[in-house]
């Protein structure tokens, strides 16, 4: 159903914080019954929803309870399961003036610590919260587990001494401070929640390139960020968003805020539901006529493979004609899987012009840019080294005025300024030359909690010789191609680059080539290539680890298949990188789940490298390719860290060196 609220304008009313949009929508008669969020579980027709009106009232009621127990500015950890309870709590905490730290709740058992347990203990140690808010059942189970396992390494006291509050109690107690008239109009009390300059959120980075870092986000920066995203994707009250991303940080959290600012409706489900049955995501788009949905680009091959397999038998017909923005995140974005996805779902009415390659990072709240333009087909967007662009920039480079001219830098009128900079000299590079992406905007976060030196280094980048505002140094590599229009291509992470003498190699090219060589046996998005120390002439080594589908994990009888796969992988990698010298490479095949990943499914190459060097490889099979020879080796669990040498004539990058 379309909603046409009175006096609505896409650029008005802009509010200093996201929470202040809620009473505006709540007061519009057409929003009295309009769902803000709908929660959908797979496996049934069970749907729950909350309107803008209801969300505003319940946020007020919960905020009243929170103010009775805490002081303005207190830090609270949010450990609720994904769903509408978490949505209510996020807005209630902002309205109460609290600093929220959303965290995915780990399993309540602390007998066997997982990375999620370690992350929670890290959060408690760094943020020093006065309380944790969670579901009632989770609190009871956690307390029982702690009492039964009192020797949690370094964490017993943190968990035991923390004040635990049930979200069920918050929702059942107190009443709203607003007055509701007989006509259902909310007469709002004076807003006493977080102000624009208040740090209201600690958003942890994904951990794709190192231990997750706590990013400090002000309420004003978050509001600016989602307003820019609303304009970029042209969202409005008629928009229907569908998201399965984790609601605790980055894109998943941003789309919650974006829903409120745009006055849209958002259909939510859990990442677990997507992983269990990827086609459920598209079924929700079809059922609710979704117009906007975000998805990591690496998930597209998984969706295609699943819908071609067993899921196609039980899947209802899809209608994807309503989709205007298929927001691709997790750069760099390869064009081949996108085209395959479009081809697979063309019969469902998927329009190629909906593809919205985008770029974002936690240090800029989330959103930075998109290459999407309404009605422009994907075929008219250029590619670079098999990648799609993640930003469409101004047709000219902003003119820089140097310090000795005693004038300030002239910047573009864009809300978010993007520069590609030589990481060593801190000077802009020419279009066509790769460098580090720097971002400056009102969306920039305030820094890292408890890390002043790192904050200074990352959040206060300055263009050399220029009077300019501060930039966030993203650590991402990019190149701008100029033509009728200028496009930014995110080419990889600087910390992931494999250094081979004078050559620099982005590992995702190796990984993509490896996957394409054996797509029927290798899990999509589950191949990691990285540099490791080598005992061969003190040179560099490359290891490539690939997870197999469960159907080909059955050991002894598959040695011939495994060896053939390793040879095909090596051949594909050499062909992709146009090697001209001797090639020494280790290819290892592992069971599904071996590669460390973030909550949204990004590879953690650094963690995979640590596992390998620590001898926790557990290979099903591995092959060391030394020049022209092949040495197969079954892992016996006693071998030390693998050391191989890989000499390859790789894709050369223009930037001399990176972090």
Secondary structure, 3 states (H helix, E strand, C coil): CCCCCCCCECCECCCCCCCHHHHHHHCCHHHCCCEEEEEECCCCCCEEEEEHHHHHHHHHHHHHHHHHHCCCCCEEEECCCCCHHHHHHHHHHHHCCCEEEECCCCCCCCCCCCHHHHHHHHHHHHHCCCEEEECHHHHHHHHHHHHHCCCCCCCHHHHHHCEEEEHHHHHHCCCCCCEECCCCCEECCCCCCCCCCCEEEEEECCCCCCCCCEEEEEHHHHHHHHHHHHHHHCCCCCCEEEECCCCCCHHHHHHHHHHHHHCCEEEECCHHHHHHCCHHHHHHHHHHCCCEEEEEHHHHHHHHHHHHCCHHHHCCCCCCCCCCEEEEECCCEEHHHHHHHHHHHHHHCCCHHHEEEEEECHHHCCEEEECCCCCCCHHHCCEECCEECCEEECCCCCCCCEHHHCCCCCCCCCCEEEEEECCCCCCECCCCCCEEEEEEECCCCCEECCCHHHHHHHHCECCCCECCCCEEEEEEEEEEECCCCEEEEEEEEHHHCEEECCEEECHHHHHHHHHHHCCCCEEEEEEEEEEEECCCCCCEEEEEEEEECHHHCCHHHHHHHHHHHHHHHHHHHHHHHCCCCCCEEEEEEECCCCCCECCCCCECHHHHHHHHHCCCCCCCEEEEEECCEEEEECCCCCCCCCCCCCCCCCCCCCCCCCC
